Amino acid sequence: MSDDCLFCKIVSGDVPAEVVAENEHTVAFRDISPQAASHVLVVPREHHPDVASLAAARPEVAAALLVDVAKVARAEGSSSFRLVFNTGPDAGQTVFHCHGHVLSGEPLGWPPR
């Protein structure tokens, strides 16, 4: 856990969030600035700055995160979804704790908005 990480604070319960699912590996909660009808973030409980770091350090947790992404999408009522991992500031990452954006609930055009 990182003391100054917003998502670590959400995982620990120190910062409130609308949690939609959680288990031993991940916590899923609604994005505060949704970009689709359903926009849920899925984060590992462990602190890793991005998905590449998570995959290198803990591939089994990265795999669990992907399994949980699909479960969240289904629980949100969708078999179609977009999964986005922003890695690094030039890619738009603003919270440096690995997190996947699960976007669903409406037709999603390309390129993304």
NORSUL-V819457 format. One record per backbone hydrogen bond with DSSP energy under -0.5 kcal/mol. NH is the residue of the N-H (numbers start at 1). CO is the residue of the C=O. E is the energy in kcal/mol with one decimal. If there is no record, write none. Layout:
# NORSUL-V819457
<<NH;CO;E> <NH;CO;E>>
This chain:
# NORSUL-V819457
<<3;1;-0.5> <5;2;-1.5> <6;4;-0.6> <9;5;-1.9> <10;6;-1.8> <11;7;-2.8> <12;8;-2.2> <13;9;-0.7> <13;10;-0.8> <14;9;-1.7> <15;9;-1.6> <19;17;-1.5> <20;28;-2.8> <21;28;-1.5> <23;26;-2.5> <27;43;-2.3> <28;21;-3.2> <29;41;-2.3> <30;18;-2.0> <31;39;-2.8> <34;31;-0.5> <38;104;-2.4> <40;102;-2.2> <41;29;-3.4> <42;100;-2.3> <43;27;-2.7> <43;41;-0.5> <44;98;-0.6> <45;25;-2.8> <48;46;-0.6> <54;50;-2.2> <55;51;-2.6> <56;52;-2.0> <57;53;-2.3> <58;54;-3.3> <61;58;-0.9> <62;58;-2.1> <63;59;-2.4> <64;60;-1.9> <65;61;-2.4> <66;62;-1.8> <67;63;-2.1> <68;64;-2.4> <69;65;-2.0> <70;66;-1.6> <71;67;-1.7> <72;68;-2.6> <73;69;-2.4> <74;70;-2.3> <75;71;-2.5> <76;72;-1.8> <77;74;-1.9> <78;73;-2.5> <82;103;-2.8> <84;101;-2.0> <86;84;-0.5> <87;85;-0.5> <88;86;-0.6> <91;88;-1.2> <92;89;-1.4> <93;88;-2.1> <96;94;-0.5> <97;95;-1.5> <98;48;-3.7> <100;42;-2.4> <101;84;-3.0> <102;40;-3.3> <102;100;-0.6> <103;82;-2.9> <103;101;-0.7> <104;38;-2.3> <109;107;-0.6>>
